């Protein structure tokens, strides 16, 4: 009986965590917004106990903070964003290099498939009349698959775990900057560049291009946030 209850509670807690996290990342729950067990429980139709446990985990991950006994969605400072990107550049640059050096023939074949999908994605944007939100979601999924595959090729699970945690922290801002006019196309072009370099196994150049891509994104993001008087 106890084992069954534990399993049920764990499932409810995980579901609550995923629902709340998804709403934070999609900006349905905005940075700086106050959150309470009661409000979230009523909003999503989830019991208060699993909501409480979910908030504990989100606080451990840095997405929720408690101040004066009140919980709210954490707002990253510009300095913290710069630190995140510096870490991402150091790790993901090396991942690109390792992918070029360590990938198997099957890995390179799959990477080529993803490369072709990126080409089709850009071509379709010239002709298909879809709204930008649809394009954004399609690119985010393709981007997720690409980077997951690069980590597989690099064969370094710890680097993947660290970057995954960093990405959760800044994903809300990623959605915002990609929604800017022209940014999706520019991002895809930068990805095509380092993917092509990995495919021809130019490891050092792939590392440089990945770092350059992330540095470009950091500069644009910080510039935008300063316009909106984001906390330094």
MOKA-V887792 format. One record per residue. PSI is psi in radians with two decimals (999 if undefined). OMEGA is omega in degrees with one decimal (NA if undefined). D_LAST is the distance of its C-alpha to the last C-alpha in whole Angstrom. Layout:
psi: <PSI;PSI>
omega: <OMEGA;OMEGA>
d_last: <D_LAST;D_LAST>
//
This chain:
psi: <-0.81;-0.69;-0.69;-0.75;-0.71;-0.76;-0.76;-0.78;-0.69;-0.72;-0.77;-0.71;-0.76;-0.73;-0.74;-0.76;-0.83;-0.69;-0.83;-0.75;-0.80;-0.68;-0.52;-0.79;-0.55;-0.01;0.23;-0.60;2.02;2.70;2.31;-0.18;2.36;2.48;2.48;2.73;-0.79;-0.85;-0.76;-0.66;-0.77;-0.67;-0.71;0.01;0.68;2.52;2.68;-0.58;-0.88;-0.57;-0.74;-0.78;-0.66;-0.72;-0.60;-0.78;-0.74;-0.57;-0.68;-0.58;-0.06;0.14;-0.37;2.44;2.68;2.21;2.16;0.78;0.21;2.41;2.50;2.83;2.26;2.46;2.04;2.45;2.86;-0.69;-0.73;-0.66;-0.75;-0.69;-0.72;-0.79;-0.57;-0.72;-0.76;-0.74;-0.76;-0.75;-0.87;-0.47;-0.78;-0.60;-0.73;-0.72;-0.81;-0.66;-0.75;-0.57;-0.56;-0.23;2.52;3.02;-0.72;-0.66;-0.79;-0.60;-0.75;-0.66;-0.64;-0.67;-0.78;-0.68;-0.77;-0.63;-0.62;-0.70;-0.77;-0.64;-0.84;-0.70;-0.71;-0.55;-0.35;-0.34;-0.59;2.38;1.29;2.69;2.77;-0.53;-0.69;-0.79;-0.72;-0.82;-0.65;-0.74;-0.72;-0.67;-0.74;-0.71;-0.72;-0.79;-0.74;-0.90;-0.61;-0.68;-0.65;-0.69;-0.66;-0.78;-0.67;-0.41;0.90;1.66;-0.56;-0.69;-0.67;-0.73;-0.75;-0.81;-0.63;-0.74;-0.71;-0.69;-0.63;-0.67;-0.58;0.05;-0.64;-0.68;-0.54;-0.79;-0.72;-0.81;-0.58;-0.40;-0.22;2.55;2.21;-0.20;-0.61;-0.84;-0.71;-0.73;-0.77;-0.73;-0.72;-0.66;-0.73;-0.65;-0.89;-0.44;-0.77;-0.70;-0.68;-0.71;-0.55;0.14;0.62;1.44;-0.83;-0.71;-0.66;-0.72;-0.80;-0.73;-0.66;-0.77;-0.74;-0.72;-0.83;-0.61;-0.71;-0.78;-0.71;-0.81;-0.78;-0.71;-0.81;-0.72;-0.77;-0.77;-0.58;-0.59;-0.66;0.28;0.75;2.61;2.37;999>
omega: <-179.3;-179.8;179.6;179.7;179.7;179.8;-179.4;-179.7;179.7;179.9;179.8;178.7;179.4;179.6;178.6;179.0;-177.1;179.9;-178.2;178.7;-179.8;-179.7;175.1;-177.1;-179.9;179.1;171.7;167.8;-167.4;174.5;-179.3;-178.1;177.7;178.7;176.9;178.2;-176.2;-176.8;-179.5;178.5;-179.7;-177.0;-174.6;178.5;-178.8;179.8;-176.9;-179.0;176.8;176.3;179.3;179.9;178.6;179.6;176.9;-179.5;179.6;176.7;176.5;-178.9;176.1;-179.2;176.9;175.8;177.1;179.0;-177.0;176.6;177.7;179.1;175.8;177.9;-174.5;175.1;177.7;172.7;177.9;179.1;179.4;177.9;178.1;178.5;178.5;-178.0;176.2;177.8;179.3;-179.2;-179.1;-176.3;-174.9;172.9;178.9;177.3;177.7;178.8;179.9;179.5;179.7;-176.0;-169.0;-175.1;176.1;177.0;178.5;178.0;-179.3;177.7;178.8;177.7;177.0;177.4;179.1;176.9;179.2;177.6;176.7;177.8;178.9;178.8;-179.8;179.6;-178.9;179.9;179.3;-173.4;-175.2;-179.3;177.1;176.6;-174.8;178.8;178.0;177.7;-178.9;-179.0;177.6;-179.9;179.6;178.7;178.4;177.6;178.4;179.7;-179.2;-175.9;175.6;-179.8;177.6;176.7;177.1;179.2;-178.3;176.9;178.1;-174.3;-179.3;178.5;178.5;-179.8;-179.7;-178.1;177.7;178.4;178.0;-178.0;177.7;-176.4;-175.4;-175.4;-179.4;180.0;177.9;179.0;-178.4;-176.1;178.3;178.6;178.3;-177.4;176.2;-174.0;179.3;-178.3;179.4;179.6;179.7;179.7;178.4;177.3;178.7;-178.0;-176.9;175.2;178.0;-179.6;176.7;-178.4;178.0;171.3;172.5;-167.9;-177.2;179.3;177.8;177.5;-179.9;-177.8;177.2;178.8;179.5;178.4;-178.1;176.2;177.2;-179.3;178.8;-178.7;-179.2;-178.7;-179.8;178.0;179.6;-177.3;177.5;176.2;-178.8;174.9;176.0;179.6;-179.0;NA>
d_last: <52;49;48;48;46;43;43;43;40;38;39;37;34;34;34;32;29;30;30;27;25;26;25;21;21;23;21;24;22;19;15;15;19;21;24;27;30;32;30;30;33;35;32;33;37;36;37;35;36;34;31;31;31;29;26;26;26;23;21;23;21;17;18;19;18;20;19;22;24;23;21;19;17;14;11;9;5;5;6;9;10;10;12;14;15;16;18;20;21;22;24;25;26;29;30;31;33;34;35;37;39;40;40;44;46;45;41;42;44;41;38;41;41;37;37;40;38;35;38;39;36;35;39;39;36;38;41;40;39;36;33;30;29;32;31;28;29;32;30;27;31;32;29;29;33;32;29;32;34;33;32;36;37;35;36;33;32;30;28;28;27;24;23;24;22;19;20;20;16;15;19;17;15;18;20;18;18;22;23;22;25;26;24;26;29;27;25;29;30;28;29;33;32;31;34;37;36;36;39;41;40;38;35;34;33;32;29;28;28;26;23;23;23;20;18;19;18;14;14;15;13;10;12;12;9;8;12;11;8;6;4;0>
//
